[in-house]
Amino acid sequence: MSAAADDTQSSNTSTFVAALVLNGAIAGAQFAAFCILRPRFPHIYEPRVTKPPLKHRATGLTKNMVTWIVEVFKAPYHPIAKHNGLDSFMFIRFLRLIIKMFVPMWIVSWVILFPVDSANSDGGQTGLNMFTYGNVSTSNHPRYSAHLLISWIFTFWIFYLIKSEMTYFINARQRYLIDKDHSSLPQANTILITGVPQSQLSVEKLTDLFSYLPGGIKKVWINQNLKDLPEKHENRIKACNKLEGAITKTIKIAKDMELKRAKAEKKGKPAPKKTIVEDLEKDDIGVAEKLIPAKQRPTHKLGFLGLFGEKVDTLNWCREEIHRLNTEIGDQRKEVSANPDEYKPQGSCFILFNQQLAAHLCAKSLIHHAPYRMVEKYSEVGAEDVIWTNLNVNPYERRLKIVASWALTIAITIFFAIPVAFAGAVSNIDALTQEYTWLGWLGDLPNAVKGIIQGAFPPVLVAILFALVPIIFRLLSKFEGTPRSTAVELSLMHRYFFFLVFNGFLIATLSSGIISSLGTLADADITTYPTILANNLPGASIYFITYVTLQGLSGSSGALLQIGGLVVFYIKSWLLGSTPRARWAIFNTMPGVAWGTIFPSMSLIVVITIAYSIIAPVLNGFGAVAFMLFYFTYKYNFLYVYDIKPASDTGGLFFPKAIQHIFTGMYISQICMAALFFLAKNNDDQVAIPEGVIEVVLIVITIGFHVMINSSYEPLCEALPLSLANKTWDQQGEAQPLLANGEGVEAVDSYDHRTTVDSGEIRESSDGSVPLAELGKSMGKSGEEKKLGAIDEGVSAGKESAKGKVDHVDNDETPPPPFSASAPEVSFTHPSLYHPQQIVWAAKDEYGISDEMVEKCRKDDIAATNERAWIHSKENGKLGKIETRGWPPGEEHKFV
C-alpha cells in the first residue's frame, strides 16, 4: 500500500477519534449541565409534574443529581399512551424496536464479520477500515460467504421484528379506536369529505345519501362561504391582544412618569416637561390621563407593518375596533343563520354519525359516481386539526397543486445535493489534497485539526442545512390544499425522508466514495470505474460513523438539556411577557414535537446503519448505542416534558410509515451487497457470482415480504373492522350492534336547516380531548393471546380468539357519562361562527388604570377583566413582572 494510502487510513482513524472525543465531550458537558439544572428549573425540565390537568400529571422525580437516572430507567413507558397519545407511545415503541433490531446485529456482526474482514484478509486497510468489507481481498473471496450468510440472518431477523411490531401496532390502534372514552366522542364518529359537488350540498341530500350506513347521521355541517367573517374574527383577536399590551404599556409609562417626577422633586428641580400633565382640573379626566401626558400615551400607525399610515391612540382605537367588530360579527352570524342563500355552501362537509363504525365504513367507501368527487375522506377529525382555508380547494386544482408541490420538492432535493456533496468532499481532505496540489496546505494541518474538520464540520453543516428543509416542505404541503394539520405532518414525513435518504445518505455516500477514488479513476480505464467505486464506497462509512456519533451523543444529550428552550424561555419572559396572557403562555405552555421531522431523522440513522450493517459492521455498535440514548432521552421527555395535543394525535399512523423506512434500508443494503459481489474480480475473473445470485434471491424475498406486510396490515391501519363493531359506543353512550339501514337518522336542527342536522347534545371531554386509557403491558404479548391492552396497568384485557374476535377492552359494560349539556353545538363550523370574543385580560395595578380600562370596555360591551393577574412595584420603585394565577379568563374549560 502506498504512503498516500497509509496517510489516508491514518486520517480516517484520526477523523473518527476526533469526532468521538469532541462529541463525547459535548455530550458529557450537556448531560452534566442537565443534571445540575434539572432540579433548579422544573418548569423547563419537569413541566408535566405541575402544568397539565391533574389526571395527566406525572409523579415528580428525586432532586438528586444522579439517582433520577435510575428512576427514569425503571419508570414504565406505558403511561405515555394515556397522557400523550398513541403517536407518542408508538414513537417510543419504534425506538425500542430499533434497539431490539440493532443489539443482536451488533453482537453477531462483531463476533463473525470482524475476524472475517480483518484477520489475514490481504486487503491492506488499516484503522477502522480494516473492519470493512473492502478489506477482504478478492483472492480471499470464499470469505464473502460469511457476508452473504449474515445478510440473510439480518434480513429474516428484521422480518420477524417487523411482523411482530405491526401486529402489536394494529392491536394498539384498535384498542385506541374502540376505547369507550374515545369511540363515543364526536372526533371518533366524524368524517370530513372534500370535493362535494354542488348538487349534493344540502343536509337533506347528504342525509339521504348516508342513511344506508348503520345507525344513520346525527349531524351534518356544510362548509359555507363566510365572506369576510373569518377575517373579522382574526382582526378581533389581534385587537384584543393589542389592547392588552397597550394597557400594560400604559401602566409602565405611568410608573416611569412618576419616577421621573419624584427624582426631579428629590433634587429640587422642576418636573421634566414631558412628564407634566395638562388639564388636570377637568371633571371627566381619567386615571391614565392624570398620570400620563397625552403625547406619552401608547400609539401606533394603521398602515403596513405599523410603519406607515395614520397614527392613532392605541387604547381608544382598540376599544372602538373591538366594539365595531363585536357588532359586525354578531350581526353577520345572525345573517348566516337567517339568510343562508347569501352564504353559499362550498365543496366540503363534516358528517357526524351515530355509530363509529358508520364513519369508518363511509371513509372507506366509494361515495360518488363522478371522477374526483367526494373521493378524499378523512376519519377521526378533530375541529382543532382542520385547516379551514384549505377546505374549498377544487379537486382538479388540488391535483395540479400536488404535481407542482412534488415537482418543487424534487427540485429542492436535487439542489441540496450540491452543499451535501461539498460536505462529503470535506470528509475526505487527504484524497483532495493528493489530487489537487493547490489544496496542499490543508494536508499540512495537524492530524487532530484535520480530524475535527473532517469529522465534526461535515455533519454539523449538513444538520444546519437540513433544519431549513422541513419549513419549506410543510409550506408546500399546505399549498396543496391539505385540509388537516396532521395530514400535513404525514405528508412532510414522506417528503423529508425522501430528502434525507437522497441527500443525507446516497449523495453523501457517492461524493465521499468518488472523492477517495479520484486518483485511481484518473489513471484507470473507464470500464473499471464500477469496480473502483465499489471498492472505495465502504470507506465512506467513516463519514456515517461520525454522523451517527454526532446524533447519538450530542443529539440525545442536547434533546435532554434543551438549552435553546431554556434560553428562549428567559428571553420571552423578559421581552414578550408584557401581558397576563403572554406571561401565562410562557410559563404554562409545554413543548411538543413535530412528527413530520422527528420520525424521518430517526429513520435516516436506521437506514444508514442497516445499509452499512454488512459493509462496515462497526457502525452497528454505534447505531445500537445511539438508539439506546435516544430511547432514554425521549422516554424522559414524553413522561416529564412534552405535551402532545389530542387534536394532533393520529392514533399512531406515523408508525407504519416509519416501518416502510426500514425496508428502504434493507433494499439499499441488499442491492449494494449484490453489486459488490457481482463486481468482485480476481485477475479479471468474477469470483462472487454465486453470492450475487443468492443475494438477488434475498432481494426478491424481501420484496415479497414487503408486499405481504402491506397487503395484510395496511387495510387495518386506519379502518375499524366489522368484527369490532359491537365493541364501540354510540353517541348516546351505549354499546351498539349494527342498526338497520337508515335507522337512527334524526331530525333537522334549528341552527340552520340548510347546513346542519342534529338529534341531541354532543359529548365532549372537558378539554376537547380524546381520552385514551393506558395501554397495558399485556399488549406486548404475541400469538393468539395478543391483547388490546387494559385501562390501567396490570388490568387484564380481553383476549383475541383464533377467529379474530376481541372481547371488550376491559370487560366493563358501563356506558360512558351522557353528553354534557354545555358542549358546543357547532364544533365543526368555522370558529368565526361561534367563538366568543376573547376576554381582554389586564393586570391589576397600584394606580387603578386597569380597573378604569376594564370599566370602559364593559361600557362598550367588550368582555374584559383584571382578575387573577397583577403587577407590583419592586423595592427600587420600578415595576416588576406580571404575575398570574389560574387559567386565562374564559378558557378554564380547556384545562380541567
N, C-alpha and C positions, 0 to 999 in steps of 0.2 A: 504494500500500500504506500502511496506517495506521501511526502511530507505534508503537502497541502491537505490531503485527505485526513492525515493524522490530526492536523490542526483543526479541521472541521469537526472531527469526532470529539476532540477535547473541548471545542467551543460548545458543542451540543450539550455536553455534560455540565460545563460551567453555566450554560444558559439555564438548564434545569435547576441546578443547585442555587443559582442566584434567585430564580423565581420562587423556589421553595422557601429559601431563607427570608426573602422580602415579604412574601405573602404570609408566611408563618409569623413574622414579627408584627405585621399589620393586624393579623387575626388575633394574636396574643394581646396586643395593646387594646384592640376593640373589645375583646372579651373581658379583660381586666377592668376597663372603663365601665362596661355594663355591670359587672359585679359590684362596683363601687357606687354607681349612680342609681341602680335599680331600687334599693330601699329608700333613697332620698327623693326620687321623683316618681311616686306611684301613679300619678295622673298620666305619665307617659309610658311607663313600663308595666303597670298592672291596672289599667283603667277598667277592665271588666269586673274588678272586685267591688267597685263602688258606683259606677256610672249607669249600667243597664238597669232595667226594671228588676225588682227583687228576684223574680223567678228565673232570671237569666244571669244572675251574678255568679262569679267564680269565688271559690274559697281562697283567701289570701295566702301567699307563701311566707315562709320564715324570712326575717330580716337578715339572717346570717348570710354572709357573702359567699359561702361555699356550699352549705347543706341544701340550699334551694335547688341545686343541680340534681340531687338525689330525689327530691320531691317531684320535680318535673319528670324525671326519668320513670318514677313509679306511677305517676298520675295516669289514669286511663284516658284514652283519646276519644272514647265513645261519646262523652257529653258534648263534643263539638257538634255532632249532628243535631242535638236538641237546641243548642244555643246559637249556632252559627249556620245551620242549614246543611243540606246534603252535599252541596258543591264543596264546601269546606271539608266535610267529612271524607268525601271521596278523593279530594286532593291529598289528604294525609294518607289515605289508603294507597294512592298511587305512589307516594314516596316509599311506603312500606313494601309495595310490590317490587319496586326497583331495587331496594336493599336485598330482598329475598332473591332477586334475579342475579345481582352482581356478586354477592358474597361467595356463593358456590363457584361462580365463574372465575372469580379472583383466585380462590384456592386451587381449583383444578388447573387453571392455565399456568399458574406459577409453578406448581408441582411438576406438570408434564411438559409444558412448552418452554419454560426457561432452560432446562437442560438440553432440550432438542435444538433450540436456537443458538445456544452459546457454547456448548461443550464440543470442541473439535469439529466445528461446523464449517471451517475453512472460509468463512465469509469475510474475514479481515476487518470486521467492525469492532469498535471499542466503545467504552462508556455505556450509556443506556441503549445505544443502537445494537449492541451485541445480543440484546434480548428481543430482537425483532425478526420477523420472517425473512427480511432481506439479508440477514447474516448467515443464512443457510445456503451454502454454495450448491449450484446445480449438480456438482459432482456427488453431492450427498442427497440427491433427490429422493431416495427412499424415505427420508425423514418427513417429506411432505405428507405422507400418510397420517402422521400424527396431527398435523394441522387439519387435515380432512376429517379425521375422527372427532376432534374437539369441535369442529364446526357443526357436525351432526348432533353431537351431545348438547351443545349450547342451544341449537335450534329447537330440539324437542323439549329441552328444559323450559325455554321461553314459551313454547306451545302450551305446556302444562299449566304454567302460571297464568297465561292469558285466559285460557279456558276457565280455570278456577275463579279468577277475579271477575270475569264477565258474568259468570253465574252468580257470584256474590253481589255484583252491582245490580243485576236485574231484580234479585230478591230485595235488595235495599230500596231500590226505586219503587217497586210495587208496594213495599211496606210504607213508604212515604206517601204514595198516592192514596192508599185505602185507609190510612190513619183517620180515625173518626174526627179528630180536630181539624184535619186538613180537608177531607173529602166533602164536608158539609159547608165549607166556605165558598163564597162566590168565585174566588180565584180558581178553585178546582173544577168548577162547573160552568165556566165561561170560556167561549172561544171568540177570537177576533177573526173576521173574514174581510179581506180586501178584494177589490176588483168586482164589487157587486154592481150589476147593470142597473140602470135607472128603472127598468121595468119591474125590478124586484124590490126597490127601496121603499117599502111600506110595511108597517107592522103586520097588517093582515096577510100579505103575501108571504112574508118570511115565516109567520106563524103557521100558515098552511103548509109551506114547504118542509118545515122541520117537524111537523106534527107526526110524521111517520116514525120518528125516533122515540125510544122508550121514555115514558114519563112526561114528555111534552116540554113546552117552553114556559119558563117562569117570567122572564122579562127580556125585552129587546131594546137596545139602544142603537139608533141610527145616527151616524155622524153627520152633522149639518154644517153648512157654510155659515159660520157665525159672523162673517164680515169683519168688522174691526173690534169685536168684543174681546177676543184674546189679547189684542194689543192694549186695549184699555185696562184689562186685568193686570198685565205686566207693568204698565205705567203706574197703576195704583200702588203695586208692591214697591216699585222704585221710589215713589213719592213718600210712602210711609217710612222706608229706610232712610231717606234723605232728611225727613223731618226729625226722626230720632237722633241722627247725627247732629243736626242743627241745634237741637235742644241742649245736647251735651256741650257743644261748642259755645253756646250762649252762656252756660254756667261757667265754663272755663274763662271766657272773656270777662265775665263779671268779677271773678276772683282776681284775674290779672289787674283789672282796673282798680280794685280795692287795694291790692298790694302796692301798686304804684302810687296811689294817693296817700296811703299810710307811710310809705317810705319818704315821700316828699314832706309830709307833715312832721315826721320824726326829725328831718334835717332842717325844719323851719323854713322850707321853701314852699312856694305855691304849687298846687297840683298841676301836673302836666296838662297842656291844653287839650290833648286828645282824650283825656280821661274826664273832662268836665261835661256834665250832662245839663243841657239847657231845658227850659220849660218844666222845671221840677214842680212848679206851683199848679200845673194843670190838674183838674179833678180826675180826668179819665186816664191818667198816665199809669201804666202797669209797672210791675216789679222790675221786669227786664229794662224798661225804658228809664227807670230811676237809677239803674246801676250802670248802664251802658250807653254811651253816646250813639246817636243814630248812625253815624258813619262807621262805627265799630261793630255793628250787628252783622251776623253771617249773611253773605250774599253769594250769588252765583249767576253765571250767564246761561242763557237758554239755547245758545247755538251749539255748533259742532264741538263735542268733547268738553263743553263748558268753557271754551276759549273765545268764542265769538258770540255775537248777539246781544240782546237786551240784558242789562244787569238788574236783578230783582232781589228783594229781601227774601231770604230763604224760608224763614218761619212763616211769613204771611203767604208766600206763593204756595208752599206745600199744603197749608191748610185749605187754601182756595182750590188747589188742584185735586186734593183728595175728596173734598166736598163735591166738586163738579163730577169727578169720576164715579163717586158713590151714587149720585143721582142718575147719571147716564147709564151705568151698569145695571142698576136696579130697573130702570125703565126698559132697557133693552132686553133684559131677562124676561120681563113680563111680555114683551112683544114677541120673543121667540116662542113662548108658550101659546100666546093668543093668535098669532099670525104665522104659523109655520110655513105657509107658502112663500113668505118673504125670505126665509132662510132655507134654501133648497137642500134636500138630503144629498150627501155625497157618497162616493163609492166604497163605503166600509161600514161595518156594523158589529156590535157585540151581542152575542146570544147567551143568555143565562138559562141553563137547563135545570129541570127539577132533579135530574139524576146525573151523577158524574159520568156514568157510562155513556149516556147520550152525547155528552160533549166530546168524548174520545171517539165515539163512532162517527160523529159529524166531522171531526178533524181529519179522519182517515177516509172519508167517503168522497166520491165524485159528485159534486153538487149540481153543476150547471152543464148544459149541453153545448154551449158556445166556447170556443177556444179562449183561454186566459181569463175566463170569467169565474170568480169565486174559487179560484184554484189555491190561492195562498190562505191557509187557515192556521191559526195559532191557538193552541190549547194552553191551559194553566196561565191565563192572562191576569196580571195584576195591574190595577189602574196606574200605579206609580211607575210601571215599567214601559208605559206607552209613550212613543214619540209622536205627539199629536200632529205635528206639521207634516209627517210622512204618511198619514192615513189616506190621503186623497190622490196619490200618485196613480196615473193611468197605467194599467197593466202593460201596455205596449211601451209606454215611456219608461217604465221601470226596467224592462228588459234591455232597452237601449242604454239606460244608465248603468246597468250591471256590466254590459260589454265594455263601456267606456271606463268604468271603475277598475275592472280587471286588467284592461289594457294599460292603464296608468300604474297599477300595481306591478305588473310585469316590467314596465319601463323603469320604474324606481328600483326594482330588484336588480335589474341589469346594470343600471347606472352605479349603484353602490358597489358593484364588483370592482370598480377602479380603486377606491380607498382600501377595500379589503385586500385586494391583490398587493397593494403597497405594504400593508401591514404584514402580509405573508412574506414579502420580499425582505422586509426589515428583520424578520425572524431568521434569515439566512445571510447575515452580513458577510461572513467569511467567503461564501460562494460568490457573492457580489464583488468583493474586493479582489478575488483571484481572477475574475473575468474582466473587470473594469478597473484599470490601474488608477484612474483619477479618483477612485474611492479608497485608495490605499491608506489614507490617513485614518480611516475607520478601523482598518486591520491593525494599526499600531496602538490602538487603545488597549489598556489593561484588560485581561480576561474578565475581571469582575465587572468592569464598566460595560464591556460588550455583553456580558451575561444579562445585566439589567436591561440594556437597550433591546436585546433580542428576546429576553424572556418576559419582561414586565410591560414594556411600551406597546407592543402589538395588541395584546389582549385588552389593555386599557383603552387604546384608540378605538378598537372595534366595539367595545362596550359603550363608549360615548356616542359613536355614530349610530349604533343600533337603538339607543334610547330615543332618538328622534323619529324613528320609523313608525312606531305604534300610533303616534299622534296623527300622522298623515293617513295611515290605513284606517283609523277609526273615522276620520272625516270622510274618506271615500265610501265607507260602508253606509254612513248616514246619507251621503249624496245619492246612493242607490235608491233610497226610499224605504230602507229597512224600518219597520214600524215599532220595533221593541228594542230597548237598550240591551237586554240580554242577547237578542239576536245579533246586535252589533258586535258584542263581545265574542260570540261564537264565530261570526264571520272574520273578526280580527284574528282569532286563533288560527284559522286556516291560512290567512294571508301571511301572518307573521312567522308561522312555522315554515311556510314555503320560502320566505325571505331568508330566515336563519339557516335553513339547510343549504340553500343555494350559495349564499354569501359566507355564512359562518362556518360551513363545512366544505362544500365542493370547491368553491373558488379558493379558499384558504389552503386546501389540500393541494390543488393543482399548482397554485402560484408558488407554494413552498417547495413542491417537488420539482417544478420546472427550474426554479432559481438554482437549486442544488445540482441540477443536471446541465446547466448552461455550457460548461466547459466541454463535457463529453458530447453534447448534442452538436456543438460547433464543428467537431472533428469527425463525427460519425456519418455513416450512410443513412439516408432518410428511412430506409426500410428497417433500421434497427431502433428507431425512435421509440416505438411502443415498449420494447424490452428495456431500454434505458430508463424510461419514465417509470415503468413498473418496478424496477429495482430501486429507484430513488424515492418513490412515494412512501414507503414505510418510514423513511427518515423524517417525513412531515409530522410524525407522531409527537416529536418534541414540542412543536407549537401547541398541539392539543393537550399535551400533559400540562404545560404551563397554563393553558386556558382553564382546564378543569381544576387545577390547583388554585388559580385565582378565584374561581367561582365558589369552590368548596370551602376554602379558608376565609378569604376576605369577604366573599359574598354572604356566607351564612352568618359570620360574626357581625357584619355590617347590618344585616336584617335584624339582629338582636339589639344592637346598640341604637339604631335609628337616630344617628347623630343629626341627620337632616331634619327629622321630625322634631327633635329637641330644640334645635336652633330656630326652626321656623315657628315653633310654639312660642318662644320668647319674643321673637320679632313681631309676631302677630299680636301678642298680648301688650306689647309696647306701642306698636304703631297703629294697629287696626282695632283694638278693643275700645273703641270710642263710644259705643252704645251698649246698653244692657244686653241686647240681643246678640251683638257681635261678641261681647265678653263671655256670655253664656256658651255660645257655639265654640269658642276657642277652648274652653275648659271642659266641655261635655261631649264634643264630637270625637268619636273614636275612629282610628284609621281603618281602612278596608283594603281590599286587594283588587287588582284588575285581572280578572281571569283570562282575558284575551292575550295577556303578555306573560303572566307567570307560568302558565302551562307550557307554552312554546319554549320558554327559557329553560325549563327543566327538561323538556323533551329533546332539545338540542344536545344537551350533555348525554342523554340516553343514547341518541343516535350516534354521537361521536364514539362513545365507549363501546357500543355494540359493533360499530363498523371496524374499529381497531382491535376488537377483543382477540382476534387470531393473529393479525398482522403485528401488533405491538401489545402483547398481553400485559405489559407493565401498567398500561392505562386502566386495566380492570380494578386494580387495587385502589388507585386514586379515585376512580368513579364510585366505588363502593363506599369509601370513606367520605367522599363529598356528600353522598345522599344520606349517610348517617348523620352528618352535621346538619344538612337541610331538614331532615326529619325532626331532630331535636329543636331546631330553631322555629320551624313553623308549627310544631306541636305547642310550643310555649306561646307563640303569638296568637294562635287561634283559641287557646284556652284562656289567655290572660290579657290580650291586647286588641286583636281585631274584632270588628263588629260588622257583620255582613247583613245588609238589609234584606228582609224577606222578599221584597219586590225584585231584587237582583238575583235571587236563587232560582236556578233552572231545575232543581231536583237531580243534580248530578250529571247533566247532559254533556258537560265538558269531559268527563271521564272516558266515555267510549271513543271520543275523538283523540284523546291522548293515547289510547291503546293503538289506534291507527298509526300514530307516530312511531311506535315500537317496530311495527312492520317495516317502516321506511329504513330504520337502522339495520334490520335483518337483510333486506334486499340489497342494500349497499354493501354490507359485509360479504354476502354470498357472491354477488357479481364481481367484486374486487378479487375474492379468492379464486373464483373460476378464471378470471382474466390472468391472474398471476400464475396459475397452474398451466394454462394454455401457452403463456409467453415464456415459460421456463425452458431455457435451451442450454445444452452442453455440447460444445463442438458442433454447433448448428443443428443439433438434433433436439427435437421437442421431447422432453423426458417426463412430463407430468400430464400427458393426455388422459390417462385413466382417471386421475384425480379430478381433472377438469370436468370430465363427463359426469362423474358421480356428483360433483358439486352442482352441475346443471340440473341433475335429477332432484337434488335438495331444493333448488330454486323452484322447480315445478311443484314439489310437495308443499313448499311454503305458500305458493300461490293458491293451491287447493285448500290449504288450511285457512288462509285468509278469506277466501270466498265462503267457506263453510261457516266461519265465525260471523261474517257479515250477514249471511242469509239466515243464520239461526237466531242471532241476538238483535240485529238492527230493528226488526219489527216490534220487538219487545221494549226497546229503549224508551219510546215515548208513549205508545198506546197502552191503554188499560185493557187487558184481555177479558173476554166474556166470563171466563171461569172464576173471576174475582168480582163479578157484578153484585152478587149478594153480600159482599163484604163491605160495600160502600154505604154511605149515609146520604139521604136525600136532603133537600133544602128545608125540610121540617124537622130535621134531627132524628129521622127514623131509618133503620136499616131497610133497604128496599129490594124486592125482587123486580124483575122486568115487568113493566106495565104494558097493556095493550096499546096498539098504535093510536097515538093522539090522546090517550088518557092522561089527564093531568094538565092539559093546556088551559090556561087561566084567562080571566077577563082583562080587558084593556085598562091600564091605569089612567087616572085622571090627570097625571102630569102633562102628558102630550100624546093624544091618541094617534098622532101620526108618527111619533118617533119612539115611544116606549110602551111596553106592556108589563104589568106587574100583578102578581096574585098575593103578595104578602110582604112581610118585612124580610130584610136580608140580614143574616147573621154575619157579623164580622168580629174578629178579636178586638180587644180594646185598643191595640196599637196598629190595627190594619194588617197584622202579620199573618203568616201561615204557620200555626203551631206545628211543631214536629217533635213527637215523643222520642226519647233517647233510644238509639239503636243498641240493642243488647249485644253482648259478646257472642251470643249464640249464633249471630249472623255469619260468623266465620266458619261454621261447620259446613261440610260439603256432603254430597250424596243425597239420598232420599230423605235424610233427616235435616236437610237445609231449612233454616228458619228465617222468617222475615224480621225477627228482632222483637224486643219487648219494650214496653213503655218505660220501665225502669230496669236498670242493670240488674241482672240476676233473676228477673221475672221471665219465666219461660213463655215462648210464643208458640203459636200453632204450628204443627209440622206439615210439611208438604208431602202428600201421599204419592204413591207411584203414578197415579193418574194425573198428577199435577195440580190437584185442588189444594187450596190453602184455607185453613181454619182462620177465623177472625184473629187479628194480630194479638190480642191479649185476652181473648175469650170473655170480653166484657161487653155484654149486650145493652148496657145502659146508654141511652141516647145522649148526645151532647146537649148542652143547655139550649133552650129555644132562642130564636133570633132576638137580638137586642132591639127594643123599640126606638132607641136613639141612633141606630145605624143609618148611614146616609142612604137616601133613596135613589140617588142618581150618581153612583160612584163610578160609572163608566161613561160619563159625559165629560166634555172638556171642563177643566177646573174653573174656567171663567164663568160657567153657568151656575155654579153652586158654592164656590169657596167664598166665605165671608171676608170682609175687609180685614187685613192684618192689623191687629190691635197695636196702636202706637205705644211703645214701651219706653218710658223715660225713667230716669233715676231721681229719687228724692234728693234735694239739696238744701243747704242751710239758708238760702235766700228765698225759697219758695217759688223759684222760677218754673220748675217742672209742675208744681201744683197749679200755677196760673195757666200754663200751656195746656195741661190736661183739661182744665175747666173750659178754656176757649175751644178746644177740639170738640168737647161734648156739646157745646152750644151749636157747633156746626155739624152735629150729627156724625161726628167722627169718633170711632171707638178708640179710647186711649186710657192709659193708667200709668201710675208710677209706683205701684205696689211691688214688693219683693225685689226692689233694686234701689241702691242709694250710692251716693258719692260724698265722702267726708274729706275734711281738710286734714293735712298731716301736721306734725308738730311745728314745722317751719312755716306753716300758713298756706302752703301750696296745696292744690287739690290732689288727693290720692287717686287710686284706681277705682273704677266702678266695681261694686260688689253686688252679687245677685243671690237669690235663694229660690229654690224650686225650679219650676219649668217656665218657659215663656208664656205669658197670658194667652189663653185661647188654644193652647197646644197641649194641655195636660193629658188629654186622652191618648196622645201618641206614646206616652212613656209609662203608662200604668203597667 
